[in-house]
Amino acid sequence: MRRLEKTARYFKNLGTLGFWSQLVCTIVSAGILAFSTVVTGKVTAPFTFYATAAGIAAAFISSFWSFGYIRLSERLRRTSKEPAKAPPRADVVNSLKNGIVLNILGMGAAVLGMQATVGALVAKALTTSAVPYYQAAAPGQSPVLALDVFLVQASANTILSHFLGLASSLELLRSVSLPPAEAAAPAGA
């Protein structure tokens, strides 16, 4: 009974931290991506845009997956007096594993988007570096713009969002997977 209460409190704390931190990072990323698209009036690099957008979409889903941990904590708290009515450990572990997979896939998409963005920026920088700043760029060449660099920030925030979700899910999985004797021992003891 005591362990179920501690687990419920841990799920509530880490679920809340994971939800809000992911949500903030993801909203900032989505805002940056939308702003850069609206300002330029077009998607300049489709693969970069879609990979980053996929990472952001997965981050929104992951944010609300973390919200599910908060709801699960309430179920665990309500059943702490009657452990037989608590959700089965296998279901809890399965939910955590699904959250981990979601974050890994989203992080992978965001990393691909970031790599494509950085690659495009390097190519632009190399092709326009030979042109003096006071001359116009040759047709077909576009200089590195601040908005291009802004896309790197969108990808980085998305990766951070997935990292935070991954860290909280892994820590919750660790806490649920510990044998009862180890779960009662304080960390570092």
C-alpha positions in Angstrom: 0.0 0.0 0.0 2.8 2.5 0.9 4.7 1.7 -2.3 1.6 2.3 -4.4 1.2 5.7 -2.8 4.8 6.6 -3.5 4.5 5.4 -7.1 1.3 7.5 -7.5 3.1 10.6 -6.2 6.2 9.9 -8.4 3.9 9.5 -11.5 2.2 12.7 -10.6 5.4 14.7 -10.1 7.2 13.4 -13.2 4.1 13.3 -15.3 3.5 17.0 -14.5 7.1 18.0 -15.1 7.2 16.0 -18.4 3.9 17.4 -19.6 4.6 21.0 -19.0 8.2 21.0 -20.1 7.4 19.1 -23.3 4.3 21.3 -24.0 6.3 24.6 -23.7 9.2 23.3 -25.8 6.8 22.0 -28.5 4.7 25.1 -28.6 7.8 27.2 -29.1 9.0 24.9 -31.9 5.7 24.9 -33.6 5.6 28.7 -33.4 9.1 29.1 -34.8 8.3 26.7 -37.7 4.9 28.4 -38.5 6.6 31.9 -38.2 9.4 31.0 -40.6 6.9 29.5 -43.1 4.5 32.5 -42.9 7.3 35.1 -43.2 9.0 33.4 -46.2 5.6 32.6 -47.8 6.7 29.1 -48.8 8.4 26.0 -47.6 12.0 26.5 -48.7 13.2 23.0 -48.0 10.3 20.4 -48.0 12.2 17.5 -46.4 13.5 19.8 -43.6 10.1 21.2 -43.0 8.2 17.9 -43.0 10.8 16.1 -40.9 10.7 18.9 -38.3 6.9 19.1 -38.5 6.7 15.3 -37.9 9.0 15.7 -34.9 6.8 18.5 -33.6 3.6 16.5 -34.1 5.1 13.5 -32.2 6.1 16.0 -29.5 2.5 17.2 -29.1 1.3 13.6 -28.9 4.1 12.8 -26.4 3.1 15.8 -24.3 -0.4 14.5 -23.9 1.0 11.0 -23.4 2.8 12.5 -20.3 -0.6 13.9 -19.3 -1.8 10.3 -19.2 0.8 9.6 -16.5 -0.9 12.3 -14.4 -4.2 10.6 -14.8 -2.7 7.3 -14.1 -1.3 8.7 -10.9 -4.8 9.5 -9.8 -5.9 6.0 -10.5 -3.0 4.6 -8.5 -3.7 7.0 -5.6 -7.4 6.0 -5.5 -6.6 2.3 -5.4 -3.7 2.6 -2.9 -6.0 1.3 -0.1 -7.1 -1.7 -2.3 -4.0 -2.8 -4.4 -6.0 -5.5 -6.1 -8.0 -2.8 -7.9 -4.8 -1.0 -9.1 -3.9 -1.1 -12.8 -1.8 -4.1 -13.6 1.9 -3.4 -13.6 2.2 -4.9 -17.1 -0.3 -2.3 -18.4 1.7 0.5 -16.7 5.0 -0.8 -18.1 3.5 -1.1 -21.6 2.2 2.5 -21.4 5.6 3.7 -20.4 7.3 1.7 -23.2 4.9 3.1 -25.8 5.8 6.6 -24.6 9.5 5.8 -24.9 9.0 4.6 -28.5 7.0 7.7 -29.4 9.7 9.9 -28.1 12.5 8.0 -29.8 10.6 8.2 -33.2 9.9 11.9 -32.7 13.4 12.7 -31.7 14.7 10.8 -34.8 12.4 12.8 -37.1 13.6 16.1 -35.4 17.2 15.0 -35.7 16.8 14.3 -39.4 15.1 17.7 -39.9 17.9 19.4 -38.0 20.6 17.6 -40.0 18.9 18.6 -43.3 18.6 22.2 -42.1 22.3 22.3 -41.1 23.3 20.7 -44.4 21.3 23.3 -46.4 22.8 26.1 -44.3 26.4 24.8 -44.9 25.7 24.5 -48.6 24.3 28.1 -48.8 27.2 29.4 -46.8 29.8 27.7 -49.0 28.2 28.8 -52.2 27.7 32.4 -51.2 30.9 32.9 -49.2 32.9 33.8 -52.3 30.5 36.6 -53.2 31.4 39.9 -51.5 28.6 41.2 -49.3 28.1 44.4 -51.4 27.4 42.4 -54.5 24.1 40.8 -55.3 24.1 37.0 -55.2 24.1 35.3 -58.6 20.7 33.9 -59.8 19.9 30.6 -58.2 22.0 31.4 -55.1 20.4 32.5 -51.9 22.3 33.7 -48.9 22.0 32.3 -45.5 19.0 34.1 -43.8 18.3 34.5 -40.2 15.0 32.6 -40.7 17.1 29.6 -42.0 19.0 29.6 -38.7 15.7 29.9 -36.9 14.7 26.5 -38.2 17.7 25.0 -36.4 16.2 26.4 -33.2 12.8 24.8 -33.9 14.5 21.4 -34.4 16.6 21.8 -31.3 13.6 22.7 -29.1 11.8 19.6 -30.5 14.7 17.4 -29.7 14.8 18.9 -26.2 11.1 18.2 -25.8 11.5 14.6 -26.8 14.6 14.2 -24.5 12.6 15.5 -21.5 9.7 13.1 -22.3 12.2 10.3 -22.8 14.0 11.0 -19.5 10.7 11.2 -17.5 9.3 8.0 -19.1 12.6 6.1 -18.5 12.7 7.2 -14.9 9.1 6.1 -14.3 9.8 2.8 -16.0 12.9 2.3 -13.8 10.8 3.1 -10.6 8.1 0.7 -11.6 10.5 -2.1 -12.6 12.5 -2.1 -9.3 11.9 -4.9 -6.9 10.1 -3.7 -3.7 13.3 -3.8 -1.5 15.2 -1.5 -4.0 12.3 0.9 -4.5 12.2 1.6 -0.7 15.9 2.4 -0.5 16.8 6.1 -1.1 18.8 7.0 -4.2 22.5 6.9 -3.7 22.3 4.6 -0.6 
